[in-house]
Amino acid sequence: MAELFAYTDGACSGNPGPGGWGVLLIAREGDAVVKERALKGGEAETTNNRMELLAAIHALEALGRSSKLTVVTDSAYVKGGITGWLHGWKRNGWKTSTRKPVKNEDLWRRLDEAAARHDVTWEWVKGHAGHPENERADELARAGMAPFKDKRA
């Protein structure tokens, strides 16, 4: 039985500015990669946090059926939000502990819905630290951003 991993990353040139997201989906049997799929996209005017969220969302939405997987992100914002803060936000009517509206609520709702269809383990890795799959997700995010970055110059 193959293990499924989704390595996700977001990138932004300026914050806000043009941004991109990247996903590397890998199915492994032991140490062997049996299947790999790369996804990327971007927007002309966005933030880094929105791109990090969209990477995780697209990873989960790309799976055609309910799956057990590990989502690996270098975003403490995404990991902290989905594994901790989200439950309180929902309980508080999408308000933070200081009663302010949750930033990026639209994407948090979408991520919550996408994650509910799967058995997800969330893992954080340090970004730009030589983790091969995280580096590839970063390359995909930058490639997703490229067409929007060029138009801004």
N, C-alpha and C positions, 0 to 999 in steps of 0.2 A: 504494500500500500504506500503510495507516494505521499510525502509531506509537502504541503503547499505553503509558500512564503510570498509575501508582497512587500517589496522594498519601495518605500515612497519618499519623495522629496519635492520641495517647492523652491522656487527661486524668484527673485524680484530685483529689478534694476531701478533703484530708488524705492522708496516705501512711503507713499504709493508710487507706482510706475508700471512699466510693462513687466509681466511676470509669466512664469511657466510652471508646470507641474510634470512630474515624471513618475512612472511606475514600472518596476521590473517584477513580473510574476514568474516564480520558479517552482516547479515541481521536482522534488528530489526523492530518490530511493537510496537511502544511506548517503554516501558522499557523491553519488552520480546524479547529474542534472538530466532528467528525462524529458522535460518540456520547459520552454521559456517563451515569454511573451512580453514585449515592451510597449508601453503606452505613453503618450505625451500630449500636451496641449498648453494653451496659454491665453492670456487676455491682454488687451492694450493698457488698461489702467486698473491696477489691483494692488493688493498688499501681499507680503510674504506669508502671513498667517492664512490668508484665503487660499493661496496656492498650496500650502501644506495640507490644509483641509481637503481641497479638491483632489489632491493626489490620493489620499486615503479613500475618499468617496469613489473615485474612478476605479481604484483597485477592487473594492468590494462590489461595485455595480457591474464590473466586467465579468464576474463569475456567473455563469448561466444557471447554476443550481446552488442550493444551500451547501456550504463547504466548511470544513474545519481548516483554519489557516492561522498563520502568524503574520501580523502586519508589523513590519520593522520601520520605524520612523526616527529621524534625528530631531524631531520637533517635540520639545517638552510641552509645548502648548497643546498639540494634538493628543499626546499620550496622557497628560494631566487632565485635559478636558474630558476625554472619552472614558477614562477609568476612574475619575474622581468627581470633578465639578459638575458634570452633566446631570447627575441625579438631583443635586440641589437646585440647579437652574430650573429643571422641569417642575420640581416640587414648589418652587417660588414663582411660578408663572413666567419663566424665562427672564428672571432678574438675578443679578449677582447678590452676594451676601451684603453688599452695600446698597441694595435696591436699585441699582442702575441696570438698564437693558443690557443683555448679553450681546457682546460684539459678535458679528458673523452668525447671528441666530439662524438665518436661513440655511447656512451650510452645516451648522451643528445639528439642526433638525434632520437634514438630509443624511448626514453621517450616522446619526442615531438609527434612522430607518434602515439604512443599508447594512449596518452592523447587526441589527436584530435578525436579519435573515441568515446569519452565519454563526458559527462557533469560533469566535475570534480571540486570540491571545495577542495582546499589544506589547511590543518590545521597543525600548529606546536604545539607540546607539549614538555615540558622539559623532557629529558630522565632521567632515573634512579631516578624518583621522585615519585614512587609509583602509577603511572597511570596503572591500571590493564592490559588493552589491550596492552599498549606499553611494559610492562614488559613481556607479553606473546610473543610479536613479537621479543623481545630481546632473549628470551629463544629459539625461533625457529631459529634465526640467529646463535646463539651459537651452536645449534644442527647441523645446516647446515655446520658450520665450523669444527666441531669435527673430521670428517674423514680425513680432510686435515691437521689438527693440529697434529694428532697422527702420521702421516707419516713423519713429519718434525723432530720429537724428536730424 
